[in-house]
Amino acid sequence: MNPAAAFSPNSSSFNLFDFNFDFNLNFPLPSPRQDADLIKYLSFVPGLKEILLLRQVHALEHATVWILGETKNMAVAQKNTTNVLIDDELLSGFSTEQGFYLYGDVNINDLRRAVILAQHRLINGEWNLAVHPRCGTNLTVSIFLTAGLVLSIPLLLLLPPVEQLITLGLVTTATIEIAPELGSFAQRYLTTSVPFNLRIGNIFSVTDTVRDKAHFVQVYWRE
């Protein structure tokens, strides 16, 4: 982690709020057998298979949304020399143990191709596709950080008024800066997993009470 604020006596400027948090820790590379082995040796843990399955579906959902964004903006993707992922904000998803819902106006054939390509690219090392900035995990992390900030207010009241304002400003800025990175970290290592064990089934058009157009991508567990 870099210092919250870096100062050099020879520098001409000093940015008090120059936060740079790095959560890119060196975790072991995922193994194709890791989830299957966990289920084999920890089969006595209730709900373990459902949790592991949901993590893989969650990653597949995110990757599918990214690839559909690339497909829709093919001209932009072809000119993209920085490997920046293209997000179609008109699309969203929701994962379950049986598969995931995709909300938005998508051709079902394009969706099937995107799902197959998403799994292929994830399995072959493009694990960044499993992380999405509009994921609910990021919102959950932000809520917990905000709750922590609220709970710290009684401690701030013990400080003199000026120090209260300074400390509150520092903590609020740190919370805003750290939330997206911490949310991505939580997605990468907690709420998603490379879909090594998923077999893609049928894709259905479904009726949703909130949105007009939706599809359900069915998946199955395979060893």
C-alpha positions in Angstrom: 0.0 0.0 0.0 1.3 3.4 -0.9 1.3 6.2 1.8 -1.9 8.2 2.0 0.0 11.3 1.0 3.4 11.6 -0.5 5.5 14.7 0.2 8.9 15.7 -1.1 10.8 18.8 0.2 11.7 19.5 -3.4 8.3 19.2 -4.9 6.3 22.3 -5.9 2.9 20.8 -4.9 1.4 18.7 -2.2 -1.9 16.8 -2.6 -3.3 15.9 0.8 -5.9 13.6 -0.8 -3.6 11.8 -3.2 -4.7 8.3 -2.1 -3.6 5.2 -4.0 -4.7 1.9 -2.6 -3.5 -1.3 -4.2 -5.3 -4.6 -3.6 -3.6 -6.6 -6.4 -2.2 -9.2 -4.1 -0.4 -12.2 -5.4 -2.9 -15.0 -4.7 -2.3 -18.5 -6.1 -3.5 -19.0 -9.7 -6.8 -20.8 -9.9 -6.7 -24.5 -10.5 -9.3 -26.2 -12.7 -9.9 -28.8 -9.9 -10.0 -26.4 -7.0 -13.8 -26.2 -6.5 -14.4 -29.9 -7.4 -11.8 -30.9 -4.8 -13.3 -28.7 -2.2 -16.6 -30.3 -2.7 -15.0 -33.8 -2.6 -13.1 -33.2 0.7 -15.6 -30.9 2.4 -18.8 -32.5 1.3 -20.1 -32.4 4.9 -20.3 -28.5 4.8 -23.9 -27.6 4.1 -24.5 -25.4 1.0 -20.8 -25.5 -0.1 -21.6 -26.7 -3.6 -24.2 -24.0 -4.1 -21.8 -21.3 -3.0 -19.0 -22.4 -5.2 -21.5 -22.8 -8.1 -22.9 -19.3 -7.6 -19.4 -17.8 -7.6 -18.7 -19.4 -11.0 -22.0 -18.3 -12.4 -21.4 -14.8 -11.1 -18.1 -14.6 -13.0 -19.7 -16.0 -16.2 -22.4 -13.3 -15.9 -19.9 -10.5 -15.6 -17.8 -11.8 -18.5 -20.9 -12.1 -20.7 -21.9 -8.5 -20.1 -18.4 -7.3 -21.0 -18.3 -9.3 -24.2 -21.8 -8.2 -25.3 -20.5 -4.6 -24.8 -17.5 -5.4 -27.0 -19.9 -6.9 -29.7 -22.2 -3.9 -29.6 -19.4 -1.5 -29.9 -17.2 -3.5 -32.3 -15.9 -0.4 -34.1 -14.7 1.0 -30.8 -13.3 -2.3 -29.6 -11.2 -2.7 -32.8 -9.6 0.7 -32.2 -9.0 0.0 -28.6 -5.3 -0.3 -28.1 -5.3 -0.1 -24.3 -7.3 -3.3 -23.6 -9.9 -1.3 -21.7 -13.1 -3.2 -21.3 -16.2 -1.7 -22.9 -19.3 -1.6 -20.7 -22.8 -1.5 -22.1 -24.8 0.2 -19.3 -28.1 -0.9 -20.8 -27.3 -4.5 -19.8 -27.4 -6.0 -16.3 -27.5 -9.4 -14.8 -28.5 -11.4 -11.7 -26.9 -14.8 -10.8 -28.4 -17.9 -9.2 -27.2 -21.4 -8.7 -29.2 -22.5 -11.8 -27.8 -19.8 -14.1 -28.1 -16.1 -14.6 -30.7 -13.6 -15.8 -29.6 -11.0 -18.4 -31.7 -7.9 -18.6 -31.6 -5.8 -21.8 -32.3 -5.9 -25.5 -30.1 -8.7 -26.7 -30.4 -11.1 -29.6 -30.6 -14.6 -28.2 -28.0 -15.9 -30.7 -25.6 -13.1 -29.8 -26.1 -14.0 -26.2 -25.3 -17.7 -26.7 -22.1 -16.8 -28.6 -21.2 -14.3 -25.8 -21.7 -16.8 -23.0 -19.6 -19.5 -24.8 -16.8 -17.0 -25.5 -17.0 -15.6 -22.0 -16.4 -19.0 -20.4 -13.6 -19.7 -22.9 -11.8 -16.4 -22.2 -12.1 -16.8 -18.4 -10.8 -20.3 -18.4 -7.9 -19.2 -20.6 -6.6 -16.5 -18.2 -8.7 -13.4 -18.8 -9.8 -13.3 -15.1 -10.3 -9.5 -15.3 -13.6 -10.3 -17.1 -15.0 -11.7 -13.8 -14.9 -8.2 -12.2 -17.5 -5.6 -13.1 -17.8 -2.0 -11.7 -21.6 -2.1 -11.6 -21.7 -5.3 -9.5 -23.8 -5.3 -6.4 -20.7 -6.4 -4.5 -19.3 -2.9 -4.9 -22.5 -1.4 -3.5 -22.4 -3.8 -0.5 -18.8 -2.8 0.3 -19.7 0.9 0.1 -22.5 0.4 2.5 -20.3 -1.4 5.0 -17.6 1.3 4.7 -20.3 4.0 5.2 -21.7 2.2 8.2 -18.2 2.1 9.7 -17.9 5.8 9.1 -21.2 6.4 10.9 -20.2 4.3 13.8 -16.9 6.3 14.2 -18.8 9.6 14.6 -19.1 9.3 18.4 -15.3 8.9 18.6 -14.9 12.0 16.4 -17.0 14.0 18.9 -14.3 13.5 21.5 -11.9 15.7 19.4 -11.8 19.5 19.2 -14.2 21.0 16.5 -11.4 21.8 14.0 -9.9 18.3 14.3 -13.3 16.8 14.0 -13.8 18.4 10.6 -10.3 17.5 9.4 -10.6 13.9 10.5 -14.1 13.5 9.1 -12.8 14.9 5.7 -9.9 12.5 5.7 -12.0 9.5 6.6 -14.7 10.4 4.1 -12.2 10.9 1.3 -10.4 7.6 2.1 -13.8 5.8 2.1 -14.7 7.2 -1.4 -11.2 6.3 -2.7 -11.0 2.8 -1.2 -14.5 1.6 -1.9 -14.1 0.7 -5.7 -10.8 -1.0 -5.2 -12.0 -3.0 -2.2 -15.2 -3.9 -4.1 -13.1 -5.2 -7.0 -10.9 -7.1 -4.5 -14.0 -8.7 -3.0 -15.3 -9.7 -6.4 -12.0 -11.2 -7.5 -11.4 -13.3 -4.5 -14.7 -13.8 -2.7 -17.8 -13.5 -4.9 -16.6 -14.8 -8.3 -14.5 -17.8 -9.5 -13.3 -19.0 -12.9 -16.2 -21.2 -14.3 -14.1 -24.4 -14.8 -17.1 -26.6 -13.7 -20.0 -25.0 -15.6 -21.8 -26.6 -18.6 -23.9 -24.1 -20.5 -27.5 -25.3 -21.1 -30.4 -23.7 -22.7 -31.1 -20.0 -23.0 -34.7 -18.8 -22.5 -36.6 -15.6 -23.1 -38.4 -14.8 -19.8 -41.0 -12.4 -18.7 -39.9 -10.0 -16.0 -42.2 -7.8 -13.9 -39.7 -5.0 -13.7 -38.0 -4.9 -17.2 -39.4 -5.7 -20.6 -36.7 -7.9 -22.0 -34.8 -10.6 -20.2 -33.1 -13.9 -20.8 -32.1 -16.8 -18.5 -28.9 -18.6 -19.2 -29.1 -22.1 -17.7 -26.0 -23.8 -16.4 -25.1 -27.2 -15.0 -22.3 -28.4 -12.7 -19.8 -30.7 -14.2 -16.7 -32.3 -12.5 
